[in-house]
Amino acid sequence: MASSMKDTISSVTKQKKSNCIIIRAKETDEQCLKNIQSILPHFEPIILKNYGNEYTEKEELISNYHMPNDLCEIGKFYDHEGSILWYYYVYGLLSKSKEIEGLKENYIGSRLLNRYIYGDIAIVRSGQSTSKIDPYLSMDKLAETVIFYKT
């Protein structure tokens, strides 16, 4: 990738500070997994006011961001840099959910969690309660992690 294009993508994504990224399933497909530029448009960065409390995070995602009513923790994954003090925590629908029927596969979520994921997902940073975790997510680093999980 040309250096100037990468710099442009980085400067745009750094401007958006968020503590949660929603990945909507509707527009994802196998083609969006090719490179960072094809992944980034599928990220919807948001600020959760109730960050840090699982119950209120879910309530806020449901009421303010149109996530499904039976939203729950569906997995976690580590970043591509080998961090061990924190991980990405994923909210979505369990495959046993009644709401799964008829939903589109979320190709990005499926790659990250190594199983079929349907519907929209929301990603936050989490870790041990004793860890001091920077809550803000980098869209670039999350996209690099999606590429990393290809193998």
N, C-alpha and C positions, 0 to 999 in steps of 0.2 A: 504494500500500500504506500502511496506517495506520502512523504513526510508532512506536507502541508495539509493534506486531507485528514490525516490522523490528528494533527494539531487542531484543526477546525472542529472535528468531532469531540475531542477532549475538552476544548474550551466551552463548547455548547453544553456538554453534560456536566461539567464542573459547576456551572452556574446554577444548576438545580439541586439544592440541598434537600434531601429527603431521608426519612427514616423508614420508608416502606416503598416497595416497588410492586405494582400490580402488573401481572402479565395476563392480558386478555386472550383467551383461546381462539376467538373468532378469526383472527387474521394469521394465526401461526400455521405453518406447514413445513415440510421437510426442507424447502428452499430457504427458509429464514434461518436455518442452522448453519449455513455455509461459512459466514464470516461475521465479524463484529458489526460491520455496517448493516448487515441484514437482520441482526438481532436487536440492535438499539431501538428501532422504531416501534417495537412491541412492548417496550417498557413504559409504564405510566408512573412516574415518580410522584409520591404524595407525602404529606406530613401528617402522621397520626398524632393527634393531640393527647391520646391516652397511651402512648408508647410505654411499654414496660409492664403492663398488666394484661395478661392474656385475655381475660374475660372482657375487659373494656375495649381492648384492641379489636376483638371479634365483633362486638356490638357496633363500634364505630365503622368498621369495614362493611358491615351489613347495612346499617342505616345511611351512611354517607356515600358509599362507593359501590352500591348495588351488587354486593357479594351475596351468595346464596345464604338462606336462613340457617341451614345446618352446617355452616362453616366450622371446620375443626383443624387441628394440627394434622397434617398428612405426611410430614417428614422433615428431615433436615439434611444439609450437606455442607461440606467444608469448601473453602475457597481454593483457588488454583495455586496459591502461594504457600500453602502448608500451615496456615494459622491453626493453633490448637486451643487458644483461649476463647474463641468465639466461633460461631457457625451461622449459616443462613437457616432460618426457621421458616417453614412454609405452611400457610393456611390454604385450604381448599376443600374439595369434597372427597370423602372416602369413596372408593369404588363400589361400596355396598349401598351407597346413598340412593334413595328413590329418585333424587333429582338428576342423577347421572344419565339416565336414559334420554337419548336424543341430543346430548351435549357433544360438542366437537372436542376432539383431542387437543390438548395443549402440548404442542410438540416441544416447546422449550421446557416446560415442567416435566414432561416424560423423560427428556434427556437428563435433566438434573437429578431426578429421583429414581432413574433406572427402572421405571415401570410405566404403564399407561396412566396418564393423568388427563382427566376430562374437566372442562370448564376453566374458569378464571382462577388464578392463584395470586396470593399476596406473600411477599417475602420481606422479612425483617431480620435484623441481626440479633443474636441471642448468645447466651453462654452461661457459665456457672454463676450462681448468685454472688459469689465472692469476686468475680471478675469485674473490672472497670472497662466497660465496652463503649466505644464511640458508636452512637446509634445511627450515624449517617452512613448511607450507602453510596458507593460509587457505581454509576451505571456502566462505566467502562470496565471496571473490575468484575462486575457481575457478568457482563458479556464475555469477558476473557475466561471466566469460570465455565460458562456454557460451552465454549469452544474446548476447554480442557476436558470436560466430561465426555467428549466425543469418543475417547478411547477408554 
